Amino acid sequence: MSELEPSHHTADLGMLTGLRSGKRSYYPAYVRSTERLERTVEALDGISRALVRTAEGPRALVETVVRTAAEHLRARWLLLAVADGALRAARPRFLLYADDVLIDDETRIPAEARYHLELLRTRPWEAQGPGQGRDWVRAPMTLDDEPVGGIAAQPGAGVEVADTDLAILRVLANQAAVALHHTFLFHAATTLRGRADELSEAAEQQARDLAARSAELAETQARLLDAMHRQALDDERRRIARELHDSVSQYVLSAGMTLEVCRAELAALGGPAADIAERLAGAKDLNRQAVERLRAAIYALNRTSKEPVGPLPVMLERLSTVHLPTDLDVRVQLAGRPVPLPPQAEQSILRLTGEALFNSATHGNARRALVRLRYLPDAVVLTVSDDGDGEPAQLRRALRMARVTDLGGRHRGLANMVARAEELAGRLSIRRSKMGGVLLRVDVPLPVRDAVGGTG
């Protein structure tokens, strides 16, 4: 090594450290300056890491600041606190670093740090200047030149705190204050935007609800008007039905009874009077058909507009309650799974059933009747049986005669029943009932053909 080398070495040290002497006594100062420079760079790196974490919320930022400051001072204890009344929305209000543990519970604050916590809370302006206390250092935290808290720390063993270190603490503390304030504003704005979105959505929902309720109200008003209209119609229908039942039908029944009395008296006289009696028998049958039509009209008028026409089993149940000339207890039984039939076909079966029940009550003197409707895979079977005194053989003969000649209306009801069954491609048969009277059976093949030629 040449004699010039020490001088060159001293010049390099001076350029790097600002030291103008090449004496070896200055080398420890260079080392300390280098270490301080490294710690300063690390602290600045910590500050940058704290800055980019503001979006994570104030807690993460305060933790980063506290750990960065503690690492810079190699501190065993380091406390960051916000003054009372300052940054009211800031959370946490304080954070203590103690042996690599972060504490925000005041009950766990050691007595050694409690004094500094009280000072930073109540007298933050005392956190600056000399007189830092026994082996503790403090740095203020300011916002708009106003003290809002500070940092207090117990540096690690062997750490000499220089003015640059205090400057770094102030930078960290002030950055925490600004970040806490901005983070509060950021989260407040986010909350306000969320609340605005919620209010907007709520307003839209209320508008939709209002529109829906308006539509419901309009529909309710329409239903109310329709119900009032139907009620008026129902009241008028009942009035007409009551008039027909209480007056017209009674007159027609009385006329029929009078005809029967006259026919019986004329038949008893014999001779020409018997011929007149025979003609009156036809008139009596016409009177009976008029009564049947009246009964059907009364039934239709008594059925309110609220009652749907309904499937055939439902209509048979209603038919069983229709007023009959005599007291007739009618039961309806259903077997099999009902299938929909054409409306005209169901009306034909219903009228056929009504004719059979009328015959049971009027001609068969029955007290009980059973209507049974069976749905088979390939047919619909209707039976009407009673406990009356009718003779199946006599009815079958009368039916054959009615189909070949007109007897002035006698047994025309049976002929009509056969015609209705044939219109549905069905068949009508008459036999003895297990109840003791007459059983009338109608078999209609599926699919059913209605009276106008359609199928269902």
Secondary structure, 3 states (H helix, E strand, C coil): CCCCHHHHHHHHHHHHHCCCCCCHHHHHHHHHHHHHHHHHHHHHHHHHHHHCCHHHCHHHHHHHHHHHHHHHHCCCEEEEEECCCCCCCCCCCEEEEECCEEECCHHHCCHHHHHHHHHHHHCHHHHCCCCCCCCCEEEEEEECCEEEEEEEEECCCCCCCCHHHHHHHHHHHHHHHHHHHHHHHHHHHHHHHHHHHHHHHHHHHHHHHHHHHHHHHHHHHHHHHHHHHHHHHHHHHHHHHHHHHHHHHHHHHHHHHHHHHHHHHHHHHCCHHHHHHHHHHHHHHHHHHHHHHHHHHHHHHHCCCCCCCCCHHHHHHHHCCCCCCCCCEEEEEEECCCCCCCHHHHHHHHHHHHHHHHHHHHCCCCCEEEEEEEECCCEEEEEEEECCCCCHHHHHHHHHHHHHCCCCCCCHHHHHHHHHHHHCCCEEEEEECCCCCEEEEEEEECCCECCCCCEC
